[in-house]
Amino acid sequence: MLSVLYPLLIVVGLTIAGVILILWRQARIAAQLNLALIELNETLHFDAPALLQQAWSLLERGGIAGIHWQLNWFGVLLEDSAGVHTGVNLQRKIVIGEMSLSIDVWLRQSGERRYFSRSLAESFFLLLRTDMWIKSGTIDATLAQMAKLNLFLQHDMKNIAQFIQLMADQLQDASSENDARLLLYLRKASPMVRQRADHIVQSLTFGRAQRETSQQVDLGVLFQSLCDVYQVRLSLMGRVSVEAPAATLERAFDNIFKNYHDLYRRESIENALVSVTLERLEHGISVIISDHRVQPKRELERLFEPFWSCDPAGLGIGLYQAKSLLQECRGELSAKQNEIGELSFHIFLVRTRDISMCK
């Protein structure tokens, strides 16, 4: 009896081993085709129209008999077919934003291969859907960046308008006795106005300001010039320089000092004094800006929130823009309020070179 069963068991075992070997080989081919499809998509930079047009050779090798697709790509209609339209039909309709895709795939009915073909088709559908989401996300991010740029430009233009108002007030109060003082003020303020105007013109002309090269900026000199423009007294402790894009850094600190100017004007505070402490640290420098006035407890998390402002006439963009610009300079901006109500801004900047330290 056993002598009869042994050959049969051997045949069954060999058959099972052969089937497993065939399935393993087909699974290996299917995995390679899936990987090739993913690599093709990466090569095409996740572009759905290009993937639709160039994926057929891989799909055909994977047992897909035919394909037909219709694509509405931001109002442009594309359509194509390949192979034969017989066999098991898979349909998908993908609609994302201004993109819509209707696609039909036909699978060959050839035993177990249809399962691997279906897996490849599903991977193809998933890649197309992912590509369309990536395109939608890229567009949304670009539009958001453009909106942010336009918002910053609007804020910069408002700053220039207020610069002009400030100069006009100075000219209106001009007299022969203070001509020298007025001329000195105009000489200090006009370069900053020109720099803001150049930045706006570049942004409006090229879509963004031209990339700046880094240079050494003496922060003490920068802060003194800003206080002179906004007619605020400065108490400076320490003196350091930082390697950064000068115009970007100036615009960032301009927003902070302008906030003090607007606050003092709104509350009719005269002879206002802003204190700045500069300190060289191991990996950069620390800048602390405060005016040592006792203030009500502030919602610190709101200070850098876009469109939030204590000033009814403010846009709520100044400190948010300052934080964004300092991040471009590899810096960080935060605010703290101690137990007695003194509010201070803390800035950390990297890539510095100490000029001199005096405390």
C-alpha positions in Angstrom: 0.0 0.0 0.0 2.7 2.4 1.0 4.7 1.5 -2.1 1.7 2.7 -4.1 1.2 5.9 -2.1 4.9 7.0 -2.2 5.0 7.8 -5.9 1.6 9.6 -5.7 2.8 11.7 -2.7 6.0 12.5 -4.6 3.9 13.6 -7.6 1.6 15.7 -5.4 4.6 17.3 -3.6 6.3 18.1 -6.8 3.1 19.6 -8.2 2.6 21.8 -5.1 6.3 22.8 -5.3 5.9 23.6 -9.0 2.8 25.7 -8.4 4.5 27.6 -5.5 7.5 28.2 -7.7 5.3 29.6 -10.5 3.3 31.7 -8.1 6.6 33.0 -6.5 7.9 33.8 -10.0 4.7 35.7 -10.9 4.6 37.5 -7.6 8.3 38.5 -8.1 7.5 39.9 -11.6 4.4 41.7 -10.2 6.5 43.3 -7.4 9.2 44.4 -10.0 6.5 45.9 -12.2 4.9 47.7 -9.2 8.3 49.1 -8.3 9.1 50.1 -11.9 5.7 51.9 -12.0 6.6 53.8 -8.8 10.1 54.7 -10.2 8.6 55.9 -13.5 6.2 58.1 -11.5 9.1 59.6 -9.6 11.1 60.1 -12.8 8.1 62.0 -14.3 8.0 64.2 -11.1 4.6 62.9 -10.0 2.9 64.2 -13.1 -0.4 62.4 -13.8 -0.8 63.3 -17.5 2.8 62.1 -18.2 2.2 58.9 -16.2 -1.0 58.1 -18.1 0.9 58.5 -21.4 4.0 56.5 -20.5 2.8 53.7 -18.2 1.3 51.4 -20.8 4.3 49.3 -21.6 4.6 48.4 -17.9 0.9 47.7 -17.6 0.9 45.5 -20.6 3.7 43.4 -19.2 1.7 43.0 -16.0 -1.2 41.3 -17.8 -3.4 44.3 -18.5 -5.2 43.9 -21.8 -6.2 47.4 -22.5 -6.8 50.9 -21.2 -8.9 54.0 -22.0 -8.8 57.3 -20.1 -10.3 60.8 -20.3 -8.6 63.5 -18.4 -9.8 67.1 -17.8 -6.6 68.9 -16.8 -7.6 72.4 -15.7 -10.0 72.8 -18.6 -7.9 71.0 -21.2 -9.4 67.7 -22.4 -7.0 64.7 -23.0 -8.0 61.2 -24.1 -6.1 58.1 -25.2 -6.5 54.3 -25.5 -4.2 51.3 -25.8 -4.5 47.6 -26.1 -7.7 45.6 -26.5 -10.9 46.4 -24.5 -11.9 42.9 -23.6 -11.8 41.0 -20.3 -12.6 42.0 -16.8 -13.3 45.8 -16.7 -12.1 48.1 -13.8 -13.4 51.6 -13.8 -12.3 54.6 -11.7 -13.3 58.3 -11.6 -11.1 60.6 -9.7 -12.1 64.3 -9.2 -9.7 66.6 -7.3 -10.1 70.4 -7.6 -10.0 71.4 -11.3 -8.7 68.0 -12.3 -10.9 65.0 -13.2 -10.0 61.6 -14.6 -12.2 58.8 -15.9 -10.2 55.6 -16.6 -11.1 52.1 -17.7 -8.7 49.1 -17.5 -9.3 45.6 -18.9 -7.6 42.6 -17.4 -6.8 39.4 -19.1 -8.7 36.3 -17.8 -5.8 33.9 -17.5 -6.0 32.1 -14.2 -4.1 33.3 -11.3 -2.4 36.1 -13.2 -5.5 38.2 -13.1 -5.0 38.7 -9.3 -1.5 40.1 -10.0 -2.8 42.2 -12.8 -5.6 43.6 -10.6 -3.0 44.5 -8.0 -0.9 46.4 -10.6 -4.0 48.2 -11.8 -4.9 49.3 -8.3 -1.4 50.5 -7.7 -1.7 52.5 -11.0 -5.0 54.1 -9.8 -3.4 54.9 -6.4 -0.4 56.6 -8.1 -2.7 58.7 -10.3 -4.8 59.8 -7.4 -1.7 60.7 -5.4 -0.2 62.7 -8.3 -3.4 64.7 -8.6 -3.4 65.4 -4.8 0.2 66.4 -5.0 -0.5 68.8 -7.9 -3.5 70.2 -6.0 -1.4 70.7 -2.8 1.4 72.3 -4.8 -1.0 74.8 -6.4 -2.6 75.6 -3.1 0.8 76.1 -1.4 1.9 78.4 -4.3 -1.3 80.4 -4.1 -0.9 80.7 -0.3 2.7 81.8 -0.8 1.6 84.4 -3.3 -1.2 85.6 -0.9 1.4 85.9 1.9 3.7 87.8 -0.4 0.9 90.2 -1.4 0.0 90.6 2.3 3.6 91.5 3.2 3.8 93.9 0.3 0.6 95.6 1.5 2.1 95.9 4.9 5.4 97.3 3.5 3.5 99.8 1.4 1.6 100.9 4.5 4.9 101.4 6.3 6.2 103.5 3.4 3.0 105.6 3.5 3.5 106.1 7.2 7.2 107.0 6.6 6.0 109.7 4.2 3.4 110.9 6.7 6.1 111.2 9.3 8.3 113.1 7.0 5.4 115.4 6.0 4.8 116.2 9.7 8.4 117.1 10.1 8.3 119.3 7.0 5.1 121.0 8.1 6.7 121.9 11.5 9.9 123.1 9.8 11.3 126.5 10.6 14.6 128.3 9.9 15.8 127.4 13.4 15.5 123.7 13.0 16.4 123.3 9.3 19.6 121.5 10.2 17.8 119.0 12.5 15.2 118.4 9.8 17.8 117.8 7.1 19.6 115.4 9.4 16.3 113.5 10.0 15.6 113.3 6.3 19.1 112.0 5.5 18.6 109.2 8.0 15.1 108.3 7.0 15.2 108.5 3.2 17.6 105.5 2.7 15.2 103.2 4.6 12.3 104.5 2.5 14.3 103.9 -0.7 15.2 100.4 0.4 11.5 99.5 1.1 10.5 101.0 -2.2 13.2 98.9 -4.0 12.0 95.8 -2.3 8.4 96.4 -3.3 9.3 97.2 -6.9 11.4 94.0 -7.2 8.6 91.9 -5.7 6.0 93.4 -8.0 8.3 93.0 -11.1 9.7 89.6 -10.5 7.1 88.0 -8.3 9.6 88.0 -5.4 12.5 90.1 -4.2 15.9 89.2 -5.5 17.9 86.9 -3.3 20.2 88.8 -1.0 23.8 87.9 -0.2 24.8 87.9 3.5 27.0 90.6 4.9 28.1 91.8 8.3 25.5 94.0 9.9 26.3 96.0 13.1 23.2 95.7 15.1 23.9 98.7 17.3 24.1 100.9 14.3 21.0 99.4 12.8 18.9 99.9 16.0 20.1 103.4 16.5 19.1 104.3 12.9 15.6 102.8 13.4 15.2 104.7 16.7 16.2 107.9 14.9 13.7 107.4 12.2 10.9 106.6 14.6 12.0 109.3 17.1 12.5 106.8 20.0 15.3 107.0 22.5 17.6 104.0 22.6 19.5 102.4 25.6 22.0 100.0 24.1 24.1 97.5 26.1 26.7 95.5 24.1 27.7 95.7 20.5 27.8 92.8 18.1 27.4 92.1 14.4 25.6 89.4 12.6 26.2 87.9 9.2 22.8 88.0 7.4 21.0 89.6 4.5 21.1 93.2 5.5 17.8 94.4 4.0 15.8 91.4 5.3 17.2 91.9 8.8 16.5 95.6 8.7 12.9 95.0 7.6 12.4 92.5 10.5 13.6 94.8 13.2 11.8 97.7 11.6 8.5 96.0 12.3 9.4 95.6 16.0 10.6 99.2 16.5 7.6 100.5 14.5 5.3 98.7 16.9 6.9 100.7 19.7 6.5 103.9 17.8 2.8 103.2 17.1 2.2 102.2 20.7 3.8 105.4 22.0 1.9 107.5 19.6 -1.4 105.8 20.4 -0.9 106.2 24.1 0.6 109.7 23.8 3.9 108.7 25.5 6.7 111.2 25.1 10.5 110.6 25.5 9.9 106.9 25.2 13.0 104.7 25.8 13.6 101.3 24.3 16.3 99.2 25.9 18.3 96.7 23.8 20.8 94.2 25.3 23.1 92.3 22.9 25.0 89.3 24.1 27.3 86.9 22.3 26.5 83.2 22.9 28.4 80.1 21.9 26.5 79.5 18.7 25.1 83.0 18.0 23.9 86.2 19.6 21.0 87.1 21.8 19.0 90.3 21.4 16.5 91.4 24.0 14.3 94.4 23.3 12.1 96.0 25.9 10.8 99.3 27.2 10.4 98.3 30.9 6.9 99.6 31.2 4.5 97.7 33.4 1.7 96.5 31.2 -1.4 94.4 31.6 -0.9 90.7 31.2 -0.7 90.0 27.4 -1.8 87.0 25.4 1.7 86.1 24.2 0.5 83.5 21.8 -1.5 86.2 20.0 1.4 88.5 19.4 2.6 86.7 16.3 -0.8 85.6 15.1 -1.6 87.0 11.6 -4.4 89.6 11.6 -4.5 90.0 15.4 -3.7 93.5 16.6 -4.3 95.7 19.7 -4.4 98.6 17.3 -7.8 99.0 15.6 -6.0 100.6 12.7 -3.4 97.9 12.4 -3.2 95.0 10.0 -1.9 92.6 12.6 0.9 91.6 10.3 4.0 93.4 11.6 5.2 91.0 14.3 4.2 88.0 12.2 6.3 89.4 9.3 9.2 90.1 11.6 9.2 86.5 12.8 9.0 85.2 9.3 11.9 87.5 8.1 14.1 86.5 11.0 13.5 82.9 10.2 14.8 83.6 6.7 17.9 85.0 8.5 18.2 81.7 10.5 16.9 83.4 13.6 14.1 83.0 16.1 11.8 85.6 17.6 9.7 85.1 20.8 8.1 87.3 23.5 8.2 87.1 27.3 6.4 88.9 30.1 7.7 88.8 33.6 5.7 88.7 36.8 5.6 92.5 37.1 4.3 93.0 33.5 7.4 94.0 31.6 7.2 92.7 28.0 10.3 91.9 26.1 11.2 90.5 22.7 13.9 87.8 22.5 15.8 87.2 19.3 18.4 84.6 18.6 20.6 85.0 15.5 23.3 82.6 14.2 26.5 83.2 12.1 27.8 86.2 14.1 31.1 87.8 14.5 31.8 89.8 17.7 32.9 93.4 17.1 33.2 94.4 20.7 31.5 93.7 24.0 30.9 96.5 26.5 28.6 96.1 29.5 
